[in-house]
């Protein structure tokens, strides 16, 4: 398969080499994937990098609203091009000190699962913003405020459990995704939003924007039809032409082989740092399904008043985990939609820490220079046995220890495939970190 790219200038002087590599995707609807080098999903990154990318998207929005270029923009761009721990950390500290004023305070919506942290980071640096991320979780005794479809995704249904009082305002909506391919997902959510909670202004923020003229025309027609204003901003724009066949079935075995020499396991509960919310999974298949979620992820909505508490929790819990590190090279691995909180914790765990996350997306790995996904492994989600998860780019002999983060309490039996994976990758110490431990059996 081949993909021809015609790149156009984005809102910043960032090149494709700074932002993504490419890989083949196992999906009939779309044969390839732009694998972000700055998102912390499929490729391990310094935990501050995705937070700086969120800051740059927030700055693009602020400039669009005010006409002024934020003072820290160039510093963040330069920091993003480095791997230096001190440079990255100091740039993020400077970003956190200055909230961006954008006029009317927006409601930021991040798309699950890949952009849950990206959207959270945008919200975090905009003065007076509110935040909610969409989810694929179906909850017991709670009806979603929005339901829409992400058509090209491997798991298409998207739900949003926002407080309707928040949505029943005329505040501008900012939709955040890592990539806009056709714009159909954004059109779908704007239609559902506008039918239930109409307003005038919508902005789409993304790292990459691949829409064609035809796709942009569809967005213009939606504006005229609904009488609204839609703005799309990205760090890099372009168009692509694909030639070849899709991979409908994996051409690679993701199987994890059982290992005799298991790593040392330790368990860490961070429940005391986070606020439990009284919702659980509607179709609980195991222990985690009966465990509450936490407030700080943004799945149930966050306001500006929540940011200080999240900052404090991240700093204190991150320092606690830092003391548990066993070596110089550490991987912090988020799971599924749980990306932002472990990313923030990892940022407080010292040098030699990389971060990324598991995913629902099947990608074809190839051990070849310049290819984005060198290896990949499949396992049943320890939190929901109905869902297949994948993890990529874990080399052998790379990490002294791994911190594996779950929002909910998980059983040791459900963890066995991952324990075998880390043994096969020659990881000596594995830390299981849970943010919510209190089990409440439904009914």
ROVOZA-134243 format. One record per residue (C-alpha): x, y, z; residue in one letter. Coordinates in Angstrom, 2 decimals, m for minus. Layout:
N
+---------+---------+---------+------+
!      xx !      yy !      zz ! code !
+---------+---------+---------+------+
!       X !       Y !       Z !    A !
...
+---------+---------+---------+------+
END
This chain:
443
+---------+---------+---------+------+
!      xx !      yy !      zz ! code !
+---------+---------+---------+------+
!    0.00 !    0.00 !    0.00 !    X !
!    1.10 !    3.60 !   m0.64 !    X !
!   m0.04 !    6.93 !    0.77 !    X !
!    0.89 !   10.15 !   m1.04 !    X !
!    0.88 !   13.25 !    1.18 !    X !
!    0.46 !   16.85 !    0.05 !    X !
!    1.32 !   18.89 !    3.12 !    X !
!    0.15 !   22.46 !    3.67 !    X !
!    1.16 !   24.95 !    6.29 !    X !
!   m0.49 !   24.56 !    9.70 !    X !
!   m0.81 !   27.24 !   12.34 !    X !
!    2.81 !   26.59 !   13.49 !    X !
!    6.10 !   25.78 !   11.79 !    X !
!    6.11 !   22.09 !   12.70 !    X !
!    7.18 !   19.41 !   10.21 !    X !
!    5.69 !   15.95 !    9.81 !    X !
!    8.92 !   14.47 !   11.22 !    X !
!    8.10 !   16.13 !   14.54 !    X !
!    4.51 !   14.89 !   14.64 !    X !
!    3.95 !   11.44 !   13.15 !    X !
!    5.13 !    8.23 !   11.51 !    X !
!    2.95 !    5.81 !    9.55 !    X !
!    1.71 !    2.24 !    9.95 !    X !
!   m0.75 !   m0.20 !    8.35 !    X !
!   m4.06 !   m0.55 !   10.13 !    X !
!   m6.19 !   m3.70 !   10.35 !    X !
!   m9.49 !   m2.04 !    9.43 !    X !
!  m11.72 !   m2.45 !    6.34 !    X !
!  m12.73 !    1.21 !    6.50 !    X !
!   m9.22 !    2.63 !    6.62 !    X !
!   m5.96 !    0.89 !    5.72 !    X !
!   m3.37 !    3.05 !    7.46 !    X !
!   m2.73 !    5.12 !   10.54 !    X !
!   m0.80 !    8.32 !   11.17 !    X !
!    0.92 !    7.26 !   14.39 !    X !
!    1.54 !   10.33 !   16.52 !    X !
!    5.00 !   10.91 !   17.96 !    X !
!    3.65 !   13.49 !   20.42 !    X !
!    0.36 !   12.03 !   21.67 !    X !
!    1.51 !    9.29 !   24.05 !    X !
!   m0.74 !    6.59 !   22.58 !    X !
!    1.14 !    4.11 !   20.40 !    X !
!    4.69 !    5.47 !   20.65 !    X !
!    6.37 !    6.06 !   24.05 !    X !
!    7.13 !    9.73 !   24.72 !    X !
!    8.36 !   11.97 !   27.49 !    X !
!    5.15 !   12.47 !   29.53 !    X !
!    5.25 !   16.26 !   29.13 !    X !
!    5.27 !   16.24 !   25.31 !    X !
!    1.53 !   15.56 !   24.86 !    X !
!    0.77 !   18.27 !   27.42 !    X !
!    2.80 !   20.78 !   25.39 !    X !
!    0.90 !   19.78 !   22.22 !    X !
!   m2.36 !   20.46 !   24.08 !    X !
!   m0.93 !   23.84 !   25.04 !    X !
!   m0.15 !   24.67 !   21.42 !    X !
!   m3.70 !   23.77 !   20.35 !    X !
!   m5.08 !   25.93 !   23.16 !    X !
!   m2.82 !   28.77 !   21.96 !    X !
!   m4.11 !   28.37 !   18.40 !    X !
!   m7.63 !   28.78 !   19.74 !    X !
!   m6.63 !   31.78 !   21.86 !    X !
!   m5.02 !   33.47 !   18.85 !    X !
!   m8.13 !   32.82 !   16.74 !    X !
!  m10.33 !   34.38 !   19.43 !    X !
!   m8.15 !   37.36 !   20.40 !    X !
!   m5.92 !   38.02 !   17.38 !    X !
!   m2.84 !   37.89 !   19.63 !    X !
!   m0.04 !   35.30 !   19.52 !    X !
!    0.54 !   33.88 !   23.04 !    X !
!    3.98 !   34.73 !   24.42 !    X !
!    5.04 !   31.14 !   25.16 !    X !
!    4.15 !   29.69 !   21.76 !    X !
!    7.68 !   29.63 !   20.27 !    X !
!    9.13 !   28.20 !   23.50 !    X !
!    6.66 !   25.31 !   23.43 !    X !
!    7.40 !   24.58 !   19.76 !    X !
!   11.14 !   24.41 !   20.42 !    X !
!   10.69 !   22.28 !   23.55 !    X !
!    8.54 !   19.85 !   21.56 !    X !
!   11.47 !   19.21 !   19.20 !    X !
!   13.79 !   18.08 !   22.02 !    X !
!   14.08 !   15.07 !   24.33 !    X !
!   15.73 !   17.03 !   27.13 !    X !
!   13.94 !   16.43 !   30.43 !    X !
!   14.74 !   19.82 !   31.94 !    X !
!   13.74 !   21.79 !   28.82 !    X !
!   10.43 !   19.94 !   28.52 !    X !
!    9.59 !   20.16 !   32.21 !    X !
!   10.39 !   23.87 !   32.50 !    X !
!    8.35 !   24.66 !   29.37 !    X !
!    5.34 !   22.87 !   30.85 !    X !
!    5.75 !   24.61 !   34.20 !    X !
!    5.76 !   27.97 !   32.39 !    X !
!    2.64 !   26.96 !   30.43 !    X !
!    0.78 !   26.02 !   33.61 !    X !
!    1.52 !   29.38 !   35.24 !    X !
!   m0.26 !   31.41 !   32.56 !    X !
!   m3.90 !   30.68 !   31.80 !    X !
!   m4.92 !   31.72 !   28.31 !    X !
!   m7.65 !   34.34 !   28.14 !    X !
!   m9.96 !   33.67 !   25.18 !    X !
!  m12.97 !   35.89 !   25.84 !    X !
!  m16.12 !   33.82 !   26.20 !    X !
!  m15.23 !   30.73 !   28.25 !    X !
!  m15.55 !   27.56 !   26.14 !    X !
!  m16.72 !   24.01 !   26.81 !    X !
!  m13.94 !   21.71 !   25.62 !    X !
!  m14.90 !   18.19 !   24.46 !    X !
!  m12.16 !   15.60 !   23.91 !    X !
!  m12.86 !   12.53 !   21.73 !    X !
!  m12.36 !    9.05 !   23.16 !    X !
!  m10.23 !    7.25 !   23.28 !    X !
!   m7.16 !    8.76 !   21.72 !    X !
!   m7.85 !   12.43 !   22.48 !    X !
!   m9.06 !   12.16 !   26.09 !    X !
!   m5.75 !   13.54 !   27.38 !    X !
!   m5.27 !   15.93 !   24.46 !    X !
!   m8.61 !   17.60 !   25.15 !    X !
!   m7.98 !   17.65 !   28.90 !    X !
!   m4.69 !   19.44 !   28.33 !    X !
!   m6.42 !   22.08 !   26.17 !    X !
!   m9.04 !   22.72 !   28.87 !    X !
!   m6.39 !   22.86 !   31.57 !    X !
!   m4.68 !   26.00 !   30.21 !    X !
!   m7.72 !   28.03 !   29.07 !    X !
!   m9.10 !   30.46 !   31.64 !    X !
!  m12.58 !   29.54 !   32.84 !    X !
!  m13.02 !   26.57 !   30.49 !    X !
!  m15.05 !   23.44 !   31.27 !    X !
!  m14.21 !   19.94 !   30.08 !    X !
!  m15.89 !   16.68 !   29.17 !    X !
!  m14.58 !   13.75 !   27.19 !    X !
!  m16.67 !   11.34 !   25.18 !    X !
!  m16.53 !    7.67 !   26.09 !    X !
!  m17.39 !    4.21 !   24.84 !    X !
!  m18.32 !    3.09 !   28.35 !    X !
!  m22.02 !    2.30 !   28.84 !    X !
!  m22.92 !    3.09 !   32.43 !    X !
!  m25.50 !    1.80 !   34.87 !    X !
!  m28.32 !    4.19 !   35.84 !    X !
!  m26.95 !    7.13 !   33.84 !    X !
!  m28.21 !    8.24 !   30.44 !    X !
!  m25.81 !   10.00 !   28.05 !    X !
!  m26.49 !   13.61 !   27.07 !    X !
!  m25.11 !   12.93 !   23.58 !    X !
!  m24.82 !    9.85 !   21.35 !    X !
!  m23.03 !    9.97 !   18.01 !    X !
!  m20.95 !    7.82 !   15.69 !    X !
!  m17.24 !    7.89 !   14.85 !    X !
!  m17.58 !    6.21 !   11.50 !    X !
!  m13.98 !    5.28 !   10.63 !    X !
!  m13.08 !    4.02 !   14.11 !    X !
!  m12.65 !    0.41 !   15.15 !    X !
!  m15.26 !    1.02 !   17.88 !    X !
!  m17.75 !    3.49 !   16.45 !    X !
!  m20.27 !    4.37 !   19.18 !    X !
!  m19.48 !    7.50 !   21.19 !    X !
!  m21.35 !    8.64 !   24.30 !    X !
!  m21.11 !   11.82 !   26.32 !    X !
!  m22.26 !   11.97 !   29.96 !    X !
!  m22.11 !   15.75 !   30.31 !    X !
!  m24.30 !   17.63 !   32.77 !    X !
!  m27.17 !   18.96 !   30.68 !    X !
!  m27.10 !   22.23 !   32.63 !    X !
!  m23.58 !   22.78 !   31.28 !    X !
!  m24.65 !   22.14 !   27.69 !    X !
!  m27.79 !   24.29 !   27.97 !    X !
!  m25.75 !   27.46 !   27.59 !    X !
!  m24.54 !   29.54 !   24.66 !    X !
!  m20.85 !   29.03 !   25.54 !    X !
!  m18.69 !   28.15 !   22.52 !    X !
!  m17.87 !   24.46 !   21.99 !    X !
!  m14.29 !   23.37 !   21.29 !    X !
!  m13.99 !   19.83 !   19.88 !    X !
!  m10.54 !   18.24 !   20.29 !    X !
!   m9.26 !   15.23 !   18.33 !    X !
!   m5.80 !   14.04 !   17.40 !    X !
!   m6.69 !   13.90 !   13.72 !    X !
!   m9.48 !   15.05 !   11.41 !    X !
!   m9.68 !   12.80 !    8.35 !    X !
!  m13.05 !   13.54 !    6.74 !    X !
!  m14.70 !   15.68 !    9.42 !    X !
!  m17.71 !   13.32 !    9.60 !    X !
!  m17.25 !   12.62 !   13.32 !    X !
!  m17.28 !   16.35 !   14.01 !    X !
!  m20.33 !   16.83 !   11.80 !    X !
!  m22.10 !   14.02 !   13.67 !    X !
!  m21.47 !   15.47 !   17.14 !    X !
!  m22.27 !   19.04 !   16.03 !    X !
!  m25.59 !   17.84 !   14.62 !    X !
!  m26.48 !   16.05 !   17.84 !    X !
!  m25.30 !   18.97 !   19.99 !    X !
!  m27.14 !   21.56 !   17.96 !    X !
!  m30.39 !   19.58 !   17.88 !    X !
!  m30.42 !   19.37 !   21.69 !    X !
!  m28.35 !   22.35 !   22.90 !    X !
!  m28.08 !   24.94 !   20.08 !    X !
!  m25.43 !   27.69 !   20.07 !    X !
!  m23.56 !   29.81 !   17.54 !    X !
!  m19.89 !   28.84 !   17.74 !    X !
!  m18.01 !   25.56 !   17.27 !    X !
!  m14.23 !   25.14 !   16.90 !    X !
!  m12.41 !   21.95 !   15.88 !    X !
!   m8.84 !   21.56 !   17.17 !    X !
!   m6.60 !   18.76 !   15.91 !    X !
!   m2.94 !   17.92 !   15.53 !    X !
!   m3.50 !   16.80 !   11.92 !    X !
!   m6.18 !   17.80 !    9.40 !    X !
!   m6.49 !   15.71 !    6.21 !    X !
!   m9.82 !   16.98 !    4.89 !    X !
!  m10.25 !   17.42 !    1.15 !    X !
!  m12.05 !   20.35 !   m0.50 !    X !
!  m15.12 !   18.12 !   m0.69 !    X !
!  m14.96 !   17.49 !    3.08 !    X !
!  m14.52 !   21.19 !    3.78 !    X !
!  m17.53 !   21.93 !    1.57 !    X !
!  m19.62 !   19.50 !    3.66 !    X !
!  m18.64 !   21.51 !    6.75 !    X !
!  m19.57 !   24.78 !    5.03 !    X !
!  m22.95 !   23.34 !    4.08 !    X !
!  m23.53 !   22.33 !    7.69 !    X !
!  m22.79 !   25.91 !    8.78 !    X !
!  m25.34 !   27.29 !    6.34 !    X !
!  m27.95 !   24.67 !    7.19 !    X !
!  m27.74 !   25.25 !   10.96 !    X !
!  m26.86 !   28.97 !   10.88 !    X !
!  m23.69 !   28.47 !   12.94 !    X !
!  m20.01 !   29.30 !   12.72 !    X !
!  m17.42 !   26.46 !   12.58 !    X !
!  m13.65 !   27.05 !   12.71 !    X !
!  m11.05 !   24.30 !   12.19 !    X !
!   m7.48 !   24.75 !   13.47 !    X !
!   m4.62 !   22.24 !   13.33 !    X !
!   m0.86 !   22.02 !   13.80 !    X !
!   m0.41 !   20.48 !   10.34 !    X !
!   m2.74 !   20.36 !    7.32 !    X !
!   m2.58 !   18.37 !    4.13 !    X !
!   m4.29 !   15.93 !    1.83 !    X !
!   m3.60 !   12.27 !    1.16 !    X !
!   m4.15 !    9.75 !   m1.61 !    X !
!   m4.20 !    6.03 !   m0.73 !    X !
!   m3.38 !    3.25 !   m3.20 !    X !
!   m3.52 !   m0.45 !   m2.35 !    X !
!   m5.61 !   m2.93 !   m0.39 !    X !
!   m6.79 !   m2.75 !    3.18 !    X !
!   m5.73 !   m5.33 !    5.76 !    X !
!   m9.02 !   m6.94 !    6.70 !    X !
!   m7.31 !   m9.62 !    8.80 !    X !
!   m4.09 !   m9.36 !   10.83 !    X !
!   m0.99 !  m10.50 !    8.96 !    X !
!    0.80 !  m10.85 !   12.30 !    X !
!    0.24 !  m12.87 !   15.46 !    X !
!   m0.37 !  m10.66 !   18.49 !    X !
!   m0.34 !  m13.67 !   20.82 !    X !
!    1.42 !  m13.31 !   24.17 !    X !
!    3.34 !  m16.46 !   25.08 !    X !
!    3.35 !  m17.66 !   28.68 !    X !
!    6.66 !  m17.09 !   30.44 !    X !
!    8.16 !  m18.97 !   33.38 !    X !
!   10.22 !  m16.11 !   34.81 !    X !
!    7.62 !  m13.63 !   35.96 !    X !
!    8.53 !  m10.09 !   37.00 !    X !
!    8.16 !   m8.95 !   40.58 !    X !
!    4.64 !   m7.58 !   41.06 !    X !
!    3.66 !   m4.77 !   43.41 !    X !
!    0.26 !   m3.13 !   43.85 !    X !
!   m0.35 !    0.55 !   44.61 !    X !
!   m3.70 !    2.13 !   45.42 !    X !
!   m4.03 !    5.87 !   44.78 !    X !
!   m7.69 !    5.99 !   45.82 !    X !
!   m7.03 !    8.50 !   48.60 !    X !
!   m5.83 !   11.06 !   46.02 !    X !
!   m8.92 !   10.93 !   43.79 !    X !
!  m12.67 !   11.41 !   44.17 !    X !
!  m14.84 !    8.38 !   43.46 !    X !
!  m18.09 !    8.88 !   41.53 !    X !
!  m21.13 !    6.62 !   42.07 !    X !
!  m21.31 !    5.08 !   38.60 !    X !
!  m20.28 !    1.68 !   37.37 !    X !
!  m20.34 !   m0.30 !   34.13 !    X !
!  m23.77 !   m1.38 !   32.89 !    X !
!  m22.66 !   m4.89 !   31.90 !    X !
!  m20.11 !   m5.83 !   34.54 !    X !
!  m18.19 !   m8.97 !   33.59 !    X !
!  m15.56 !   m8.86 !   36.32 !    X !
!  m14.33 !   m7.06 !   39.43 !    X !
!  m13.59 !   m3.74 !   37.71 !    X !
!  m17.14 !   m3.51 !   36.39 !    X !
!  m18.40 !   m3.10 !   39.95 !    X !
!  m15.79 !   m0.48 !   40.88 !    X !
!  m16.65 !    3.25 !   40.67 !    X !
!  m14.99 !    5.63 !   38.25 !    X !
!  m13.08 !    8.70 !   39.40 !    X !
!  m14.06 !   12.33 !   38.91 !    X !
!  m10.69 !   13.63 !   37.70 !    X !
!  m10.64 !   11.95 !   34.29 !    X !
!  m13.21 !   14.33 !   32.78 !    X !
!  m15.66 !   11.62 !   31.75 !    X !
!  m18.35 !   13.29 !   33.91 !    X !
!  m17.31 !   16.90 !   33.39 !    X !
!  m14.76 !   19.24 !   34.96 !    X !
!  m14.78 !   22.97 !   35.66 !    X !
!  m11.96 !   25.45 !   36.15 !    X !
!  m12.31 !   24.93 !   39.91 !    X !
!  m11.15 !   21.30 !   39.52 !    X !
!   m7.74 !   22.06 !   38.05 !    X !
!   m5.94 !   22.98 !   41.28 !    X !
!   m7.09 !   19.78 !   43.00 !    X !
!   m5.95 !   17.68 !   40.02 !    X !
!   m2.57 !   19.45 !   40.02 !    X !
!   m2.10 !   18.70 !   43.71 !    X !
!   m3.20 !   15.07 !   43.39 !    X !
!   m0.89 !   14.52 !   40.41 !    X !
!    2.10 !   16.03 !   42.21 !    X !
!    1.60 !   14.15 !   45.48 !    X !
!    0.68 !   10.80 !   43.94 !    X !
!    3.43 !   11.12 !   41.32 !    X !
!    6.08 !   11.67 !   43.99 !    X !
!    4.76 !    8.65 !   45.89 !    X !
!    5.18 !    6.49 !   42.79 !    X !
!    8.61 !    7.98 !   42.09 !    X !
!    9.81 !    6.48 !   45.36 !    X !
!    8.72 !    3.03 !   44.14 !    X !
!   10.88 !    3.08 !   41.00 !    X !
!   13.41 !    0.24 !   40.82 !    X !
!   15.74 !    1.46 !   38.10 !    X !
!   16.74 !    4.25 !   35.72 !    X !
!   14.44 !    3.44 !   32.78 !    X !
!   10.72 !    3.37 !   33.57 !    X !
!    7.60 !    3.00 !   31.43 !    X !
!    4.27 !    4.40 !   32.62 !    X !
!    1.46 !    2.75 !   30.65 !    X !
!   m2.06 !    4.17 !   30.64 !    X !
!   m5.00 !    1.97 !   29.65 !    X !
!   m7.67 !    2.79 !   27.07 !    X !
!   m9.38 !    6.09 !   27.82 !    X !
!   m7.32 !    6.58 !   30.99 !    X !
!   m4.51 !    8.73 !   29.59 !    X !
!   m4.39 !   12.19 !   31.18 !    X !
!   m4.13 !   11.28 !   34.87 !    X !
!   m1.29 !    8.72 !   34.47 !    X !
!    0.45 !   11.12 !   32.09 !    X !
!    0.38 !   13.83 !   34.75 !    X !
!    1.59 !   11.36 !   37.40 !    X !
!    4.44 !   10.21 !   35.14 !    X !
!    5.55 !   13.84 !   34.70 !    X !
!    6.31 !   13.93 !   38.45 !    X !
!    8.27 !   10.66 !   38.56 !    X !
!   11.68 !   12.01 !   37.54 !    X !
!   14.05 !   11.49 !   34.61 !    X !
!   14.16 !    8.33 !   32.54 !    X !
!   10.36 !    7.99 !   32.42 !    X !
!    8.45 !    7.38 !   29.18 !    X !
!    4.69 !    7.26 !   28.77 !    X !
!    2.15 !    5.77 !   26.38 !    X !
!   m1.12 !    3.82 !   26.50 !    X !
!   m2.94 !    0.68 !   25.45 !    X !
!   m5.52 !    0.98 !   22.66 !    X !
!   m8.46 !   m0.73 !   20.98 !    X !
!   m6.94 !   m0.24 !   17.51 !    X !
!   m5.35 !   m3.24 !   15.74 !    X !
!   m2.23 !   m2.07 !   13.91 !    X !
!    0.12 !   m4.22 !   11.82 !    X !
!    3.64 !   m4.21 !   13.35 !    X !
!    6.80 !   m4.49 !   11.24 !    X !
!   10.37 !   m4.42 !   12.56 !    X !
!   11.76 !   m1.90 !   10.10 !    X !
!   13.49 !    1.48 !   10.45 !    X !
!   11.08 !    4.38 !    9.98 !    X !
!    7.97 !    2.25 !   10.53 !    X !
!    5.87 !    3.47 !   13.44 !    X !
!    4.91 !    0.17 !   15.10 !    X !
!    7.77 !   m2.26 !   15.65 !    X !
!    5.91 !   m4.85 !   17.75 !    X !
!    2.39 !   m5.38 !   19.08 !    X !
!    0.50 !   m7.57 !   21.53 !    X !
!   m3.20 !   m8.27 !   22.15 !    X !
!   m4.90 !   m9.00 !   25.45 !    X !
!   m8.37 !   m8.93 !   26.95 !    X !
!   m8.95 !   m5.73 !   28.93 !    X !
!   m8.51 !   m6.51 !   32.65 !    X !
!  m11.33 !   m4.02 !   33.32 !    X !
!  m13.83 !   m5.40 !   30.79 !    X !
!  m13.48 !   m8.93 !   29.44 !    X !
!  m15.64 !   m8.05 !   26.39 !    X !
!  m13.00 !   m5.72 !   24.97 !    X !
!   m9.78 !   m6.57 !   23.13 !    X !
!   m6.89 !   m4.23 !   23.80 !    X !
!   m3.49 !   m3.85 !   22.14 !    X !
!   m0.17 !   m2.39 !   23.19 !    X !
!    2.68 !   m1.47 !   20.85 !    X !
!    6.36 !   m0.58 !   20.79 !    X !
!    7.62 !   m2.30 !   23.94 !    X !
!   11.17 !   m3.40 !   23.07 !    X !
!   13.04 !   m6.12 !   24.93 !    X !
!   15.51 !   m5.04 !   27.62 !    X !
!   14.33 !   m1.41 !   27.46 !    X !
!   12.71 !   m0.85 !   30.86 !    X !
!   13.79 !   m1.65 !   34.41 !    X !
!   10.22 !   m1.33 !   35.59 !    X !
!    6.72 !   m0.67 !   34.27 !    X !
!    3.89 !    1.18 !   36.04 !    X !
!    0.57 !   m0.05 !   34.64 !    X !
!   m2.37 !    2.27 !   35.43 !    X !
!   m6.02 !    1.29 !   35.80 !    X !
!   m8.92 !    3.50 !   36.78 !    X !
!  m10.57 !    0.58 !   38.58 !    X !
!   m9.63 !   m2.38 !   40.73 !    X !
!   m8.55 !   m5.39 !   38.64 !    X !
!   m7.98 !   m9.01 !   39.59 !    X !
!   m4.59 !  m10.71 !   39.44 !    X !
!   m6.06 !  m13.38 !   37.15 !    X !
!   m7.14 !  m10.73 !   34.62 !    X !
!   m3.60 !   m9.31 !   34.66 !    X !
!   m1.84 !  m12.56 !   33.73 !    X !
!   m1.52 !  m11.90 !   29.97 !    X !
!    0.16 !   m8.56 !   30.66 !    X !
!    2.42 !  m10.10 !   33.28 !    X !
!    3.50 !  m12.67 !   30.66 !    X !
!    4.08 !   m9.86 !   28.14 !    X !
!    6.37 !   m7.92 !   30.46 !    X !
!    8.24 !  m11.12 !   31.33 !    X !
!    8.78 !  m11.80 !   27.63 !    X !
!   10.03 !   m8.21 !   27.22 !    X !
!   12.50 !   m8.81 !   30.11 !    X !
!   10.94 !   m6.31 !   32.53 !    X !
!   11.96 !   m7.21 !   36.10 !    X !
!    9.45 !   m5.13 !   38.09 !    X !
!    5.79 !   m4.41 !   37.31 !    X !
!    3.73 !   m1.99 !   39.41 !    X !
!   m0.07 !   m2.22 !   39.18 !    X !
!   m1.53 !    1.20 !   40.00 !    X !
!   m5.27 !    1.62 !   40.61 !    X !
!   m7.13 !    4.90 !   41.15 !    X !
!  m10.39 !    3.42 !   42.49 !    X !
!  m10.54 !    0.33 !   44.71 !    X !
!  m13.92 !    0.36 !   46.44 !    X !
!  m16.02 !   m2.45 !   44.99 !    X !
!  m19.82 !   m2.02 !   44.99 !    X !
!  m21.81 !   m4.90 !   43.59 !    X !
!  m24.63 !   m3.63 !   41.36 !    X !
!  m28.08 !   m4.35 !   42.67 !    X !
+---------+---------+---------+------+
END
